[in-house]
Amino acid sequence: LVYIKTWFTSKSRISIKATNMVESGEEVTMNLTEWSWLFLALYIALMVGIGLYAQRKIKHADDFATARGAYGPFFLALAFAASTASGATFLGSPALSYEWGLAANWGNFLYPIGVYVGILISMRLIATSGNRFGNRSIPEYLGDRYQSEFMRLAVSLLSLVLFFYLAGQLVSGVVMFEIMLGLNAEWALGITTLVLLFYVVLGGAHADILTDGFQGALMLVLAVLVIVLTLMGYGIDGGLFALVDNLEAQDPNLATALNPSTPLYHSWWSIFVIAFAHMPLGLLPHLGNKLWALDSTQDRFQFVKLAALFGLMLGMLGLGGLLARAYFGDALYAEGANPNQALPLLFIEIFPTWLAALIGIGVLSAVMSTADGLVVSSSQIIANDLYRRTFVPMFHPDIDPERLDRRILLISRVSTVAVLLICMIMAWSLMDVNVSLIVWIGVGGMMAAFAGPLVVGALWRGVTLAGAIAGLLGGFAVFIVAHAQLINPQWFVGTFAHGPALWLYEEGPNPYSCAVMGEIASVLLTVFVSKVSKPLPKAHLDLMFNEPADA
């Protein structure tokens, strides 16, 4: 028998006490915290072991950056889906369902659709030409695609906003360690950072993909479990329909297709933009570089199908927030509580102590599986795009290639440490913000910027350098202006522009809507400017777009 007593600590945080009683009536000393420490130790040992194994695969800097051609479609699809899911899927999405009810679950299946449609239409060019030119990062690929050092540097610098994405993953790790291990936030953040630091510094992209593949399998099992429990209305008398009635009794807006209480889900426009906004997500630097790890060009479509299936299942984890709302009511709005805790607290409520602790490690896997990819891609911005492609040609053009490769590998590892420390500080300052919204501070602008040069540029040979730059900068600028609500509708009172300005201002808190506005601007600017500017050389375009003879 397991029973849960909640809501007390000296620091006003939610705390959980679990007491196990055996048949003899004697109290078992293994409580939730102790089980969690045990499973955490095993988890860390496995991740470190994989890191040590991956280190043996690192022969040169390209291995650290991309693990080029090293993995088959099934395992890579698991790793890719795990990296895409992230702590936002396991903590942020259930938190949104907990807060906004049924309407929030549009995003659970629309975002995977958007992600994998974007990958399907873009990966042929990115995978083929990226391998042909030996690209180690998405910024480097775009620089070669448009024969422009400015494009490569601009994308590299814009990619630094992904630090917010990484900070969001660290916040997710803190939430899990606080609940499962009883740690304060300082220790929780430190442990999350150190675990990541150790195995990524050792194994780079190989460690990223290997750990993500194993973590992805664990996450899929957890996703199926949450989906089944929610659809059964587990623990609610009357099942799923009673669960919906429970939500409606708390707040009628929780049981409707749209929720007028939040700009995230208040209109059909806000629902549509979820899928459209996510189309460039799979091509962001921490995900796009995994496309080069596929061992055969013949397996691309199989990879996308598998990754889409896994991604859709992981996306539906947000359903767990509905069950949590039915169990806990509005208790997670209390002082010291946080809706980000909805899913882990639900596990503690309904499962035996040891199983709740084990499942908590599954959620931690989601956090780590995205964070490690972000760390690798961010380190490559410094080691590859800034050092190898910019600094070396300017100051050391005649350096010995083997010496350069060793230096790049060292810089990759050192920059990994620096990136994690910076993001740890950012995570500390964003501790009380919804994980999904922290993530979108980082990815929204990037996806808006990439829609033109990356997605349109993968479909249409006619995209020019000027068009790509216009789309990149214009899309990013529109996202910033919309999301930061820089246009005040009061400026336009009494004019025809007041209505559109008011709508734009009200959409500002919705990052999906702002991202789509930026993506539309990026696409239109890319196409229009490309039509009136100098095209790229035909020989270069043929080299980029023609499949290799053995494909």
C-alpha positions in Angstrom: 0.0 0.0 0.0 1.3 3.4 -1.0 -0.2 6.6 0.2 0.8 10.1 -0.5 0.9 13.1 1.8 1.5 16.4 0.2 2.2 20.1 0.4 4.7 21.0 3.1 8.3 22.1 3.5 10.0 24.9 5.3 10.6 26.6 1.9 7.0 26.4 0.9 7.7 23.9 -1.9 5.6 20.9 -2.7 7.1 17.9 -1.0 6.1 14.3 -1.1 6.1 11.8 1.6 5.6 8.2 0.6 5.4 5.3 3.1 5.4 1.7 2.0 3.8 -0.9 4.1 4.6 -4.6 3.6 2.2 -7.4 4.5 3.8 -7.9 7.9 2.9 -4.3 8.8 6.5 -3.3 9.1 7.6 0.0 7.5 10.0 -0.3 4.6 12.8 2.3 4.7 13.0 2.7 0.9 10.9 5.8 0.4 10.4 7.8 -2.8 13.6 9.9 -2.4 15.7 6.8 -1.7 14.3 4.9 -4.7 14.9 8.0 -6.9 18.5 8.2 -5.7 19.0 4.5 -6.5 17.6 4.8 -10.0 19.4 8.0 -10.6 22.7 6.4 -9.7 22.0 3.6 -12.2 20.9 6.1 -14.9 24.0 8.2 -14.4 26.2 5.1 -14.6 24.5 4.1 -17.8 24.9 7.6 -19.4 28.6 7.8 -18.3 29.2 4.3 -19.6 27.7 5.3 -23.0 29.8 8.5 -22.9 33.0 6.4 -22.3 32.0 4.0 -25.1 31.2 7.0 -27.5 34.6 8.5 -26.7 36.2 5.5 -28.4 34.3 6.4 -31.6 35.8 9.9 -31.7 38.7 9.8 -34.1 38.5 13.4 -35.3 36.5 16.6 -34.9 33.8 15.6 -37.5 33.0 12.5 -35.4 32.4 14.8 -32.3 30.3 17.2 -34.3 28.0 14.9 -36.5 28.7 11.1 -36.1 28.4 11.1 -39.8 26.8 8.0 -41.4 27.0 6.0 -38.2 23.4 4.9 -37.4 20.5 3.1 -39.0 17.0 4.6 -39.5 15.3 2.9 -36.5 17.8 3.8 -33.8 18.3 7.3 -35.3 14.5 7.8 -35.4 14.3 7.0 -31.7 17.1 9.5 -31.0 15.6 12.1 -33.2 12.1 11.8 -31.7 13.6 11.9 -28.1 15.6 15.1 -28.9 12.5 16.7 -30.5 10.3 15.8 -27.5 12.4 17.5 -24.8 11.4 18.5 -21.3 8.8 20.8 -22.8 6.9 17.7 -24.0 7.1 15.9 -20.7 6.7 18.8 -18.3 5.6 21.9 -20.2 2.9 20.2 -22.3 1.2 18.5 -19.4 1.4 21.8 -17.5 -0.4 23.6 -20.4 -3.1 20.9 -20.3 -3.4 21.2 -16.6 -3.8 25.0 -16.9 -6.0 25.3 -20.0 -7.7 21.9 -20.4 -8.8 20.1 -23.5 -7.9 23.0 -25.8 -4.2 22.7 -25.0 -4.2 19.2 -26.5 -4.5 20.5 -30.1 -0.8 21.1 -29.8 0.0 17.5 -28.7 -0.7 16.1 -32.2 -0.4 19.1 -34.4 3.2 19.9 -33.4 4.6 16.5 -34.4 2.8 16.8 -37.7 4.4 20.2 -38.4 7.8 19.0 -37.4 8.0 16.0 -39.6 6.3 17.6 -42.6 9.1 20.2 -42.4 11.8 17.5 -42.2 10.2 15.5 -45.1 10.3 18.4 -47.5 13.7 19.6 -46.6 15.9 16.7 -45.6 16.9 15.5 -49.1 18.9 18.6 -49.9 20.2 19.1 -46.4 21.3 15.5 -46.0 22.8 15.1 -49.5 24.6 18.4 -49.9 25.6 18.5 -46.2 27.4 15.2 -46.5 28.9 16.2 -49.9 30.4 19.4 -48.5 31.3 17.9 -45.1 29.1 20.3 -43.2 29.2 20.0 -39.4 26.4 22.4 -38.5 23.3 24.0 -40.0 25.0 27.4 -40.1 27.9 25.9 -42.1 25.4 24.2 -44.5 23.6 27.5 -45.1 26.9 29.3 -45.7 27.8 26.7 -48.4 24.2 26.7 -49.8 24.4 30.4 -50.5 28.2 30.7 -51.0 28.3 33.3 -48.2 30.4 33.8 -45.1 27.9 36.5 -44.0 25.0 34.0 -44.1 27.0 31.5 -42.1 28.0 34.0 -39.4 24.5 35.5 -39.2 22.9 32.1 -38.7 25.6 31.2 -36.2 25.0 34.3 -34.1 21.2 33.9 -34.3 21.6 30.3 -33.2 22.8 31.6 -29.8 19.2 32.3 -28.9 18.9 28.5 -28.5 20.6 29.0 -25.2 17.0 29.8 -24.0 16.0 26.3 -25.3 18.8 24.7 -23.3 18.0 26.7 -20.2 14.4 25.4 -20.5 15.7 21.8 -20.4 17.8 22.6 -17.3 14.7 24.0 -15.6 12.9 20.7 -16.4 15.7 18.8 -14.8 15.5 21.0 -11.7 11.7 20.3 -11.4 12.4 16.5 -11.5 15.3 16.6 -9.0 13.4 18.8 -6.6 10.3 16.5 -6.6 12.0 13.1 -6.8 15.1 13.6 -4.8 14.0 16.2 -2.3 16.8 18.6 -3.3 16.7 22.3 -3.3 16.9 24.2 -6.6 20.6 25.0 -6.3 21.7 21.3 -5.9 19.2 20.2 -8.5 20.5 22.6 -11.1 24.1 21.7 -10.4 23.5 17.9 -10.7 21.6 18.3 -14.0 24.4 20.4 -15.4 27.2 18.1 -14.2 25.6 14.9 -15.6 25.2 16.5 -19.0 28.6 18.0 -18.9 30.4 14.7 -18.3 29.0 12.5 -21.0 28.7 15.1 -23.7 32.3 16.4 -23.3 33.4 12.7 -23.6 31.4 11.6 -26.6 30.0 14.5 -28.5 27.5 13.7 -31.2 28.0 9.9 -30.7 27.2 10.2 -27.0 24.2 12.5 -27.9 22.7 10.0 -30.3 23.5 6.8 -28.3 22.0 8.2 -25.1 19.0 9.7 -27.0 18.3 6.3 -28.6 18.1 4.5 -25.3 16.3 7.3 -23.6 13.8 7.5 -26.5 12.9 3.8 -26.0 12.2 4.5 -22.3 10.2 7.6 -23.2 8.0 5.7 -25.6 7.0 3.2 -23.0 6.2 6.1 -20.6 4.2 7.8 -23.3 2.0 4.8 -24.0 1.4 4.4 -20.3 0.3 8.0 -19.9 -2.0 7.9 -23.0 -3.7 4.7 -21.8 -4.2 5.9 -18.3 -5.7 9.2 -19.4 -8.0 7.6 -22.0 -9.2 5.2 -19.3 -9.7 8.1 -16.8 -7.7 6.0 -14.4 -8.8 6.5 -10.8 -11.8 8.6 -11.8 -15.2 7.0 -11.1 -16.9 6.9 -14.5 -13.7 6.9 -16.6 -12.9 9.4 -19.4 -16.3 11.0 -19.5 -16.3 11.6 -15.8 -12.8 13.1 -16.1 -14.2 15.6 -18.6 -17.1 16.4 -16.3 -14.6 17.0 -13.5 -12.8 19.5 -15.6 -16.0 21.3 -16.6 -17.1 21.5 -13.0 -13.8 23.2 -12.1 -14.0 25.6 -15.0 -16.2 25.3 -18.1 -13.4 26.6 -20.3 -11.3 23.5 -19.4 -13.7 21.3 -21.3 -14.1 23.2 -24.6 -12.3 22.9 -27.9 -11.1 26.5 -27.6 -10.2 28.3 -24.4 -10.9 32.0 -24.4 -8.9 32.5 -21.2 -5.6 32.3 -23.0 -4.2 33.7 -26.3 -2.5 30.3 -26.8 -5.8 28.6 -27.6 -8.5 31.3 -27.9 -9.2 31.0 -31.6 -8.9 28.7 -34.6 -6.0 30.8 -35.9 -4.1 30.0 -32.7 -4.7 26.3 -33.3 -3.7 26.4 -36.9 -0.4 28.2 -36.2 0.7 25.3 -33.9 1.4 23.0 -36.8 2.7 25.7 -39.2 5.0 27.2 -36.5 6.7 23.8 -35.9 7.6 23.0 -39.5 11.2 24.4 -39.3 11.7 22.9 -35.7 13.3 19.7 -37.0 15.8 21.7 -38.9 17.2 23.7 -36.0 20.9 23.2 -35.4 20.5 20.7 -32.5 18.2 18.5 -34.6 19.2 19.1 -38.2 22.7 17.9 -37.6 21.4 14.4 -36.8 20.3 14.0 -40.4 23.9 13.6 -41.3 24.3 10.6 -38.9 22.0 8.4 -41.1 24.0 5.6 -42.6 22.2 5.4 -46.0 20.4 7.8 -48.3 18.1 5.0 -49.2 16.6 5.0 -45.7 15.5 8.6 -45.5 11.8 8.0 -45.9 11.8 5.1 -43.5 13.6 7.3 -41.0 11.0 10.1 -41.3 8.1 7.6 -41.0 9.5 6.1 -37.9 10.5 9.4 -36.3 7.0 10.8 -37.0 5.3 7.8 -35.4 7.5 8.0 -32.3 7.1 11.8 -32.2 3.3 11.6 -32.4 3.2 9.2 -29.5 5.5 11.3 -27.4 3.5 14.4 -28.2 0.4 12.9 -26.7 2.0 12.9 -23.3 0.3 16.3 -22.8 -2.9 14.3 -22.1 -1.5 13.5 -18.6 -2.1 17.1 -17.6 -5.8 16.5 -17.9 -5.7 13.6 -15.5 -3.5 15.6 -13.1 -6.1 18.5 -13.1 -8.8 16.0 -12.2 -6.7 14.6 -9.3 -5.2 17.8 -7.9 -7.7 20.5 -8.8 -6.1 23.9 -8.7 -3.6 22.9 -5.9 -0.6 23.5 -8.3 -1.4 27.2 -8.3 -0.6 27.4 -4.6 2.4 29.3 -3.3 5.5 27.2 -3.8 3.8 24.9 -6.4 4.1 25.0 -10.2 2.0 23.4 -13.0 5.3 22.1 -14.4 5.1 19.5 -11.6 1.7 18.1 -12.9 3.0 14.9 -14.5 5.6 13.8 -12.0 3.1 14.4 -9.1 0.6 12.4 -11.0 3.0 9.5 -11.1 3.6 9.7 -7.4 -0.1 9.8 -6.7 -1.1 6.7 -8.7 1.9 4.4 -8.8 3.8 2.4 -6.2 6.8 4.3 -4.9 9.5 2.4 -6.7 7.6 2.6 -10.0 7.0 6.4 -9.6 10.7 6.9 -9.0 11.6 4.8 -12.1 9.1 6.7 -14.2 10.6 9.9 -12.9 13.9 8.9 -14.5 12.0 8.4 -17.7 11.0 12.1 -17.6 14.6 13.1 -16.8 15.6 11.2 -20.0 13.4 13.5 -22.0 15.2 16.5 -20.5 18.7 15.1 -21.1 17.9 13.9 -24.6 17.2 17.4 -25.9 19.7 19.2 -23.8 22.7 17.1 -25.0 21.9 17.8 -28.6 21.6 21.5 -27.9 25.0 21.4 -26.1 26.7 19.7 -29.1 25.2 22.0 -31.7 25.9 25.1 -29.6 29.5 24.0 -29.1 29.9 23.6 -32.8 28.8 27.2 -33.4 31.9 28.2 -31.5 34.4 25.5 -32.6 33.3 25.1 -36.2 31.5 28.1 -37.4 33.4 30.8 -35.6 36.8 29.2 -35.1 37.4 26.8 -38.0 35.5 28.7 -40.7 36.2 32.3 -39.6 39.1 32.7 -37.3 41.5 30.1 -38.9 41.2 31.4 -42.5 41.9 34.9 -41.3 44.8 34.3 -38.8 46.1 30.7 -39.4 45.4 29.8 -43.0 48.5 27.5 -43.3 48.0 25.5 -40.1 48.6 21.8 -40.4 45.2 19.9 -40.9 45.9 17.3 -38.2 46.9 20.0 -35.7 43.8 22.0 -36.6 41.5 19.0 -36.1 42.9 18.3 -32.7 42.5 22.0 -31.8 38.9 22.0 -33.0 38.1 18.9 -30.9 39.6 20.6 -27.8 37.7 23.8 -28.5 34.5 21.7 -28.9 34.9 20.2 -25.5 35.9 23.5 -23.8 33.0 25.4 -25.4 30.6 22.6 -24.2 31.6 23.5 -20.6 31.2 27.2 -21.3 27.7 26.8 -22.9 26.4 24.7 -20.1 27.6 27.2 -17.4 26.0 30.1 -19.2 22.7 28.2 -19.6 22.8 27.2 -16.0 22.8 30.8 -15.0 20.0 31.6 -17.4 18.0 28.6 -16.0 18.3 30.0 -12.5 16.7 33.3 -13.6 13.9 31.6 -15.4 13.0 29.0 -12.7 9.3 29.9 -12.3 8.4 30.3 -16.0 6.5 27.5 -17.9 9.1 25.3 -19.6 7.3 25.3 -23.0 7.3 29.1 -23.0 11.1 29.3 -22.1 11.8 27.0 -25.0 9.8 29.1 -27.4 11.7 32.2 -26.4 14.7 30.4 -28.0 13.1 28.5 -30.9 10.4 30.9 -32.1 12.8 33.4 -33.6 15.0 30.8 -35.1 12.1 29.0 -36.8 10.7 32.3 -38.1 14.2 33.1 -39.5 14.8 29.7 -41.1 11.5 29.3 -42.9 12.7 31.2 -46.0 16.4 30.4 -46.4 16.3 26.8 -45.1 12.8 25.4 -46.0 12.1 27.4 -49.2 15.8 27.1 -50.0 15.6 23.3 -49.9 12.6 23.3 -52.3 13.5 26.0 -54.8 16.7 26.4 -56.6 15.9 30.1 -57.3 16.5 31.3 -53.8 19.3 33.8 -54.0 21.8 35.0 -51.4 19.9 38.4 -51.1 16.6 36.6 -50.8 17.9 34.2 -48.1 19.4 37.1 -46.0 16.1 39.1 -46.4 14.1 36.1 -45.2 16.5 35.3 -42.4 16.6 38.8 -40.8 13.0 39.8 -41.7 11.5 36.6 -40.2 13.5 37.0 -37.0 12.6 40.7 -36.7 8.9 40.1 -37.2 8.9 37.5 -34.4 10.7 39.8 -32.0 8.3 42.7 -32.8 5.2 40.6 -32.4 6.2 38.6 -29.3 7.7 41.6 -27.5 4.5 43.5 -28.3 6.5 46.5 -29.6 3.6 47.9 -31.6 1.2 49.7 -29.3 -2.4 49.8 -30.6 -3.0 53.1 -28.9 -0.8 54.7 -31.5 -3.5 54.0 -34.1 -6.7 54.9 -32.3 -9.2 56.4 -34.7 -7.5 55.0 -37.8 -8.2 51.9 -39.9 -4.9 50.3 -38.5 -6.2 50.2 -34.9 -8.0 46.8 -35.4 -5.0 45.0 -36.9 -2.6 46.6 -34.4 -4.9 45.5 -31.5 -5.1 42.0 -32.8 -1.3 41.9 -33.2 -0.8 43.1 -29.7 -3.2 40.5 -28.3 -1.4 37.7 -30.1 1.9 38.8 -28.6 1.9 36.3 -25.7 1.3 33.4 -28.1 4.7 32.3 -29.4 3.3 30.0 -32.0 1.3 32.8 -33.6 4.3 35.1 -33.5 6.5 32.4 -35.0 4.0 31.9 -37.9 3.9 35.6 -38.6 7.6 35.6 -38.8 7.7 32.5 -41.0 5.2 34.0 -43.4 7.3 37.2 -43.6 10.5 35.1 -44.1 9.0 33.1 -46.9 7.5 36.2 -48.7 10.7 38.2 -48.4 12.8 35.3 -49.5 10.7 34.7 -52.6 10.2 38.4 -53.5 13.8 39.4 -53.1 15.1 36.3 -54.9 12.9 37.3 -57.9 14.7 40.6 -58.3 18.3 39.8 -57.2 21.3 38.1 -58.7 20.9 34.3 -58.9 23.6 31.9 -57.7 25.9 30.2 -60.3 24.2 27.3 -62.1 27.1 25.0 -61.6 26.9 25.5 -57.8 23.1 24.9 -57.8 23.6 21.7 -59.9 26.2 20.5 -57.3 23.8 21.3 -54.4 20.6 19.8 -55.9 21.7 16.8 -57.9 21.7 13.5 -56.1 25.0 11.6 -56.0 25.3 8.8 -58.5 25.1 6.0 -55.9 22.0 7.4 -54.1 
